[in-house]
């Protein structure tokens, strides 16, 4: 998680974008914890879905050319 800490501590975005980035990273961290088995009652697949949902939201808040969402409807 050192990389996430570095990103948060060295973030130089506008306040709204900064807040969205922190939410996005928090959701990704939660997904990783589920995958690693640190969240009781949840299967690793649920962590992967949580991470994909977080990344899908990225395109709604950040202008990233050619960003594509994940199809998680299966």
N, C-alpha and C positions, 0 to 999 in steps of 0.2 A: 504494500500500500504506500510505500515511500514515493512512488511516482505520482500518485493522486495527491498526496500531501504537498509535493513540490508544485504541482499545477495550481492547487488552491492558494498556496502562499504567494505564488508569483504571478497570479492572474492580473492582467491589466486591461480588463474589459469595462465597458460602460456598466453602470450598476444593474440595469435590467438583464443584460446579457450575462453578467457575472452571476446573478442569482439563478438564472436558468442553467448555467453550466454547473453550478453546485448541485442543483436538483438532479441533473443528468448524471453526474458522477456519483452522487449518493445512490441513485437507483442501480447503476452498474455495480457498485460495491455490494449492494444488497443481493444482486443476482449472483455475484461471485461467491458470496457467503453461503447462499443456498446450494450452489454447485459443489462447494467444498464440504457440504454436510453440516454446516454450523447452525442451521436453522431447523429445529425439530419439526417434524410433521410435513415437510415439503420435500418433494423429489427434485433431483438435479435438473430435470427438464423444465421445471417451473422457474428455476434461476435463469436458464437460458432464455425463456420467454420474457422474463422481466427485463433482461438485458436488451433483447431485441426491441421491446416496446420503448425502452429508454432511448435507444438509438434512432428509432423511428420518429420520436418526438424531436430529435435534434434538427431535422430538416424544417420543422415548423418554426424554430426560433433562431436559426442561424442561416445566413446566406452562404451556402457552400455549393458552388457549381458542380453539377453532375452527381449530387448526393442522391442515393437511391435507398428507399426503405426496404426492410425485410418483409417478405410475405410470410406471416405467421398464422395464416388461416387454416392450416392443416392440423 
